[in-house]
Amino acid sequence: MLIYIIVGSIREGRTAIKVANWVYNQLVNHQDNDIQVELVDLKQWNLPLFSGSHPPATGIYDQPKQQEWANKIAQAEGFIFISPEYNHGYSPALKNALDYLGKEWKNKPVAFVGYGSTYGSRSISQIRQVTSSLDMIDPNAVIEIRDIFKRNQSEEFEANDFEIKSLINLVEKLKKYHKNLV
Protein backbone atom coordinates (compact mmCIF):
# COMPACT_ATOMS: atom_id res chain seq x y z
CA MET A 1 0.00 0.00 0.00
CA LEU A 2 1.40 3.37 -1.02
CA ILE A 3 0.59 6.07 1.55
CA TYR A 4 1.23 9.74 0.87
CA ILE A 5 1.97 11.94 3.86
CA ILE A 6 0.70 15.31 2.68
CA VAL A 7 2.22 18.34 4.40
CA GLY A 8 -0.73 20.71 4.78
CA SER A 9 1.16 23.95 5.41
CA ILE A 10 3.33 26.13 3.19
CA ARG A 11 4.25 28.78 5.76
CA GLU A 12 7.80 29.78 6.55
CA GLY A 13 9.02 28.22 9.79
CA ARG A 14 6.16 25.73 9.70
CA THR A 15 5.70 22.98 12.22
CA ALA A 16 3.91 20.76 9.69
CA ILE A 17 7.15 19.71 8.00
CA LYS A 18 8.61 18.64 11.36
CA VAL A 19 5.53 16.57 12.16
CA ALA A 20 5.46 15.12 8.64
CA ASN A 21 9.12 14.13 8.87
CA TRP A 22 8.42 12.41 12.19
CA VAL A 23 5.50 10.46 10.64
CA TYR A 24 7.61 9.54 7.62
CA ASN A 25 10.62 8.39 9.67
CA GLN A 26 8.47 6.38 12.08
CA LEU A 27 6.75 4.56 9.22
CA VAL A 28 9.95 3.91 7.28
CA ASN A 29 11.57 2.52 10.42
CA HIS A 30 8.47 0.51 11.33
CA GLN A 31 9.58 -2.09 8.79
CA ASP A 32 6.11 -2.98 7.58
CA ASN A 33 6.42 -4.67 4.19
CA ASP A 34 2.76 -3.93 3.46
CA ILE A 35 3.31 -0.18 3.21
CA GLN A 36 5.41 2.32 1.31
CA VAL A 37 5.37 5.96 2.30
CA GLU A 38 6.16 9.14 0.46
CA LEU A 39 6.27 12.70 1.73
CA VAL A 40 4.28 15.07 -0.49
CA ASP A 41 5.02 18.68 0.43
CA LEU A 42 2.48 21.23 -0.80
CA LYS A 43 5.12 23.93 -0.51
CA GLN A 44 7.19 22.17 -3.17
CA TRP A 45 4.13 21.64 -5.37
CA ASN A 46 3.28 25.35 -5.27
CA LEU A 47 -0.26 24.84 -6.55
CA PRO A 48 -1.76 28.15 -7.66
CA LEU A 49 -5.22 28.99 -6.38
CA PHE A 50 -7.62 26.71 -8.23
CA SER A 51 -9.22 28.53 -11.15
CA GLY A 52 -10.00 25.78 -13.65
CA SER A 53 -12.89 26.22 -16.05
CA HIS A 54 -14.39 22.80 -15.23
CA PRO A 55 -15.48 21.52 -11.82
CA PRO A 56 -12.91 18.93 -10.68
CA ALA A 57 -15.68 16.36 -10.25
CA THR A 58 -15.93 16.18 -14.05
CA GLY A 59 -12.37 14.85 -14.31
CA ILE A 60 -11.64 17.42 -17.02
CA TYR A 61 -8.39 19.07 -16.04
CA ASP A 62 -7.53 21.99 -18.26
CA GLN A 63 -4.53 23.30 -16.34
CA PRO A 64 -1.15 21.55 -16.72
CA LYS A 65 -0.42 21.80 -12.97
CA GLN A 66 -3.85 20.34 -12.22
CA GLN A 67 -3.18 17.34 -14.46
CA GLU A 68 0.26 16.87 -12.92
CA TRP A 69 -1.29 16.93 -9.44
CA ALA A 70 -3.99 14.47 -10.57
CA ASN A 71 -1.35 12.08 -11.90
CA LYS A 72 0.52 12.24 -8.60
CA ILE A 73 -2.50 11.74 -6.33
CA ALA A 74 -3.87 8.91 -8.49
CA GLN A 75 -0.83 6.79 -7.58
CA ALA A 76 -1.52 6.79 -3.83
CA GLU A 77 -3.66 4.17 -2.11
CA GLY A 78 -4.09 6.10 1.13
CA PHE A 79 -3.26 9.43 2.71
CA ILE A 80 -2.16 10.97 5.97
CA PHE A 81 -2.89 14.70 6.07
CA ILE A 82 -0.69 16.76 8.38
CA SER A 83 -3.00 19.61 9.29
CA PRO A 84 -2.18 22.70 11.31
CA GLU A 85 -5.05 24.62 12.83
CA TYR A 86 -5.41 28.14 11.44
CA ASN A 87 -8.09 30.24 13.13
CA HIS A 88 -9.93 27.05 14.18
CA GLY A 89 -9.83 25.70 10.62
CA TYR A 90 -7.33 24.04 8.34
CA SER A 91 -4.87 25.67 5.99
CA PRO A 92 -5.93 27.25 2.70
CA ALA A 93 -3.09 25.40 0.96
CA LEU A 94 -4.56 22.04 1.97
CA LYS A 95 -8.08 23.11 1.00
CA ASN A 96 -6.81 24.21 -2.40
CA ALA A 97 -4.95 20.92 -2.95
CA LEU A 98 -8.11 18.96 -2.16
CA ASP A 99 -10.30 21.15 -4.37
CA TYR A 100 -8.03 20.68 -7.39
CA LEU A 101 -9.22 17.12 -8.02
CA GLY A 102 -12.18 14.78 -7.90
CA LYS A 103 -11.91 11.10 -8.78
CA GLU A 104 -8.26 10.75 -7.68
CA TRP A 105 -9.32 11.06 -4.02
CA LYS A 106 -12.36 8.79 -4.28
CA ASN A 107 -12.54 5.54 -2.28
CA LYS A 108 -9.12 5.96 -0.70
CA PRO A 109 -8.64 5.86 3.07
CA VAL A 110 -7.46 9.00 4.78
CA ALA A 111 -6.00 9.70 8.22
CA PHE A 112 -5.35 12.97 10.00
CA VAL A 113 -2.58 14.32 12.20
CA GLY A 114 -3.49 17.71 13.60
CA TYR A 115 -2.07 20.25 15.99
CA GLY A 116 -2.81 23.76 17.15
CA SER A 117 -4.70 25.66 19.81
CA THR A 118 -7.35 22.94 20.15
CA TYR A 119 -4.85 20.17 19.33
CA GLY A 120 -5.99 20.30 15.72
CA SER A 121 -9.48 19.03 16.51
CA ARG A 122 -11.32 21.85 14.73
CA SER A 123 -9.03 21.61 11.75
CA ILE A 124 -9.62 17.89 11.48
CA SER A 125 -13.36 18.30 11.94
CA GLN A 126 -13.53 20.65 8.97
CA ILE A 127 -11.24 18.62 6.74
CA ARG A 128 -13.35 15.54 7.38
CA GLN A 129 -16.37 17.28 5.91
CA VAL A 130 -14.46 17.92 2.71
CA THR A 131 -12.91 14.45 2.47
CA SER A 132 -16.37 12.95 2.99
CA SER A 133 -17.70 15.01 0.08
CA LEU A 134 -14.80 13.73 -2.02
CA ASP A 135 -15.90 10.15 -1.20
CA MET A 136 -12.74 9.39 0.70
CA ILE A 137 -12.87 6.62 3.31
CA ASP A 138 -12.57 7.85 6.90
CA PRO A 139 -11.55 4.97 9.20
CA ASN A 140 -11.46 7.35 12.19
CA ALA A 141 -7.67 7.41 12.19
CA VAL A 142 -6.70 10.61 14.01
CA ILE A 143 -3.83 11.95 16.06
CA GLU A 144 -4.32 15.28 17.83
CA ILE A 145 -0.96 16.53 19.04
CA ARG A 146 -1.13 18.28 22.39
CA ASP A 147 1.08 21.10 23.62
CA ILE A 148 2.64 21.71 20.20
CA PHE A 149 3.69 25.24 21.13
CA LYS A 150 5.71 24.02 24.12
CA ARG A 151 7.12 21.05 22.22
CA ASN A 152 8.09 22.84 19.01
CA GLN A 153 11.35 24.34 20.20
CA SER A 154 13.84 22.14 18.36
CA GLU A 155 14.48 21.34 14.71
CA GLU A 156 12.71 17.99 14.98
CA PHE A 157 9.35 17.06 16.40
CA GLU A 158 9.69 14.65 19.30
CA ALA A 159 6.61 12.56 19.82
CA ASN A 160 5.57 11.02 23.10
CA ASP A 161 4.86 7.31 23.58
CA PHE A 162 1.12 7.78 23.12
CA GLU A 163 1.61 9.48 19.73
CA ILE A 164 4.03 6.80 18.56
CA LYS A 165 1.54 4.04 19.43
CA SER A 166 -1.29 6.05 17.90
CA LEU A 167 0.61 6.39 14.63
CA ILE A 168 1.00 2.63 14.29
CA ASN A 169 -2.72 2.21 15.03
CA LEU A 170 -3.52 4.91 12.45
CA VAL A 171 -1.59 3.04 9.75
CA GLU A 172 -3.24 -0.26 10.66
CA LYS A 173 -6.64 1.36 10.12
CA LEU A 174 -5.56 2.67 6.71
CA LYS A 175 -4.34 -0.79 5.74
CA LYS A 176 -7.53 -2.47 6.93
CA TYR A 177 -9.78 -0.18 4.91
CA HIS A 178 -7.52 -0.41 1.87
CA LYS A 179 -7.66 -4.23 1.97
CA ASN A 180 -11.45 -4.08 2.17
CA LEU A 181 -11.52 -1.99 -1.01
CA VAL A 182 -9.15 -4.12 -3.05
C-alpha positions as CSV (number, residue, x, y, z in Angstrom):
1,M,0.0,0.0,0.0
2,L,1.4,3.4,-1.0
3,I,0.6,6.1,1.5
4,Y,1.2,9.7,0.9
5,I,2.0,11.9,3.9
6,I,0.7,15.3,2.7
7,V,2.2,18.3,4.4
8,G,-0.7,20.7,4.8
9,S,1.2,23.9,5.4
10,I,3.3,26.1,3.2
11,R,4.3,28.8,5.8
12,E,7.8,29.8,6.6
13,G,9.0,28.2,9.8
14,R,6.2,25.7,9.7
15,T,5.7,23.0,12.2
16,A,3.9,20.8,9.7
17,I,7.2,19.7,8.0
18,K,8.6,18.6,11.4
19,V,5.5,16.6,12.2
20,A,5.5,15.1,8.6
21,N,9.1,14.1,8.9
22,W,8.4,12.4,12.2
23,V,5.5,10.5,10.6
24,Y,7.6,9.5,7.6
25,N,10.6,8.4,9.7
26,Q,8.5,6.4,12.1
27,L,6.8,4.6,9.2
28,V,10.0,3.9,7.3
29,N,11.6,2.5,10.4
30,H,8.5,0.5,11.3
31,Q,9.6,-2.1,8.8
32,D,6.1,-3.0,7.6
33,N,6.4,-4.7,4.2
34,D,2.8,-3.9,3.5
35,I,3.3,-0.2,3.2
36,Q,5.4,2.3,1.3
37,V,5.4,6.0,2.3
38,E,6.2,9.1,0.5
39,L,6.3,12.7,1.7
40,V,4.3,15.1,-0.5
41,D,5.0,18.7,0.4
42,L,2.5,21.2,-0.8
43,K,5.1,23.9,-0.5
44,Q,7.2,22.2,-3.2
45,W,4.1,21.6,-5.4
46,N,3.3,25.3,-5.3
47,L,-0.3,24.8,-6.5
48,P,-1.8,28.1,-7.7
49,L,-5.2,29.0,-6.4
50,F,-7.6,26.7,-8.2
51,S,-9.2,28.5,-11.2
52,G,-10.0,25.8,-13.7
53,S,-12.9,26.2,-16.0
54,H,-14.4,22.8,-15.2
55,P,-15.5,21.5,-11.8
56,P,-12.9,18.9,-10.7
57,A,-15.7,16.4,-10.2
58,T,-15.9,16.2,-14.0
59,G,-12.4,14.9,-14.3
60,I,-11.6,17.4,-17.0
61,Y,-8.4,19.1,-16.0
62,D,-7.5,22.0,-18.3
63,Q,-4.5,23.3,-16.3
64,P,-1.1,21.6,-16.7
65,K,-0.4,21.8,-13.0
66,Q,-3.9,20.3,-12.2
67,Q,-3.2,17.3,-14.5
68,E,0.3,16.9,-12.9
69,W,-1.3,16.9,-9.4
70,A,-4.0,14.5,-10.6
71,N,-1.4,12.1,-11.9
72,K,0.5,12.2,-8.6
73,I,-2.5,11.7,-6.3
74,A,-3.9,8.9,-8.5
75,Q,-0.8,6.8,-7.6
76,A,-1.5,6.8,-3.8
77,E,-3.7,4.2,-2.1
78,G,-4.1,6.1,1.1
79,F,-3.3,9.4,2.7
80,I,-2.2,11.0,6.0
81,F,-2.9,14.7,6.1
82,I,-0.7,16.8,8.4
83,S,-3.0,19.6,9.3
84,P,-2.2,22.7,11.3
85,E,-5.0,24.6,12.8
86,Y,-5.4,28.1,11.4
87,N,-8.1,30.2,13.1
88,H,-9.9,27.1,14.2
89,G,-9.8,25.7,10.6
90,Y,-7.3,24.0,8.3
91,S,-4.9,25.7,6.0
92,P,-5.9,27.3,2.7
93,A,-3.1,25.4,1.0
94,L,-4.6,22.0,2.0
95,K,-8.1,23.1,1.0
96,N,-6.8,24.2,-2.4
97,A,-5.0,20.9,-2.9
98,L,-8.1,19.0,-2.2
99,D,-10.3,21.2,-4.4
100,Y,-8.0,20.7,-7.4
101,L,-9.2,17.1,-8.0
102,G,-12.2,14.8,-7.9
103,K,-11.9,11.1,-8.8
104,E,-8.3,10.8,-7.7
105,W,-9.3,11.1,-4.0
106,K,-12.4,8.8,-4.3
107,N,-12.5,5.5,-2.3
108,K,-9.1,6.0,-0.7
109,P,-8.6,5.9,3.1
110,V,-7.5,9.0,4.8
111,A,-6.0,9.7,8.2
112,F,-5.3,13.0,10.0
113,V,-2.6,14.3,12.2
114,G,-3.5,17.7,13.6
115,Y,-2.1,20.2,16.0
116,G,-2.8,23.8,17.1
117,S,-4.7,25.7,19.8
118,T,-7.4,22.9,20.2
119,Y,-4.9,20.2,19.3
120,G,-6.0,20.3,15.7
121,S,-9.5,19.0,16.5
122,R,-11.3,21.8,14.7
123,S,-9.0,21.6,11.8
124,I,-9.6,17.9,11.5
125,S,-13.4,18.3,11.9
126,Q,-13.5,20.7,9.0
127,I,-11.2,18.6,6.7
128,R,-13.3,15.5,7.4
129,Q,-16.4,17.3,5.9
130,V,-14.5,17.9,2.7
131,T,-12.9,14.4,2.5
132,S,-16.4,13.0,3.0
133,S,-17.7,15.0,0.1
134,L,-14.8,13.7,-2.0
135,D,-15.9,10.1,-1.2
136,M,-12.7,9.4,0.7
137,I,-12.9,6.6,3.3
138,D,-12.6,7.8,6.9
139,P,-11.6,5.0,9.2
140,N,-11.5,7.3,12.2
141,A,-7.7,7.4,12.2
142,V,-6.7,10.6,14.0
143,I,-3.8,12.0,16.1
144,E,-4.3,15.3,17.8
145,I,-1.0,16.5,19.0
146,R,-1.1,18.3,22.4
147,D,1.1,21.1,23.6
148,I,2.6,21.7,20.2
149,F,3.7,25.2,21.1
150,K,5.7,24.0,24.1
151,R,7.1,21.0,22.2
152,N,8.1,22.8,19.0
153,Q,11.3,24.3,20.2
154,S,13.8,22.1,18.4
155,E,14.5,21.3,14.7
156,E,12.7,18.0,15.0
157,F,9.3,17.1,16.4
158,E,9.7,14.6,19.3
159,A,6.6,12.6,19.8
160,N,5.6,11.0,23.1
161,D,4.9,7.3,23.6
162,F,1.1,7.8,23.1
163,E,1.6,9.5,19.7
164,I,4.0,6.8,18.6
165,K,1.5,4.0,19.4
166,S,-1.3,6.1,17.9
167,L,0.6,6.4,14.6
168,I,1.0,2.6,14.3
169,N,-2.7,2.2,15.0
170,L,-3.5,4.9,12.5
171,V,-1.6,3.0,9.7
172,E,-3.2,-0.3,10.7
173,K,-6.6,1.4,10.1
174,L,-5.6,2.7,6.7
175,K,-4.3,-0.8,5.7
176,K,-7.5,-2.5,6.9
177,Y,-9.8,-0.2,4.9
178,H,-7.5,-0.4,1.9
179,K,-7.7,-4.2,2.0
180,N,-11.4,-4.1,2.2
181,L,-11.5,-2.0,-1.0
182,V,-9.2,-4.1,-3.1
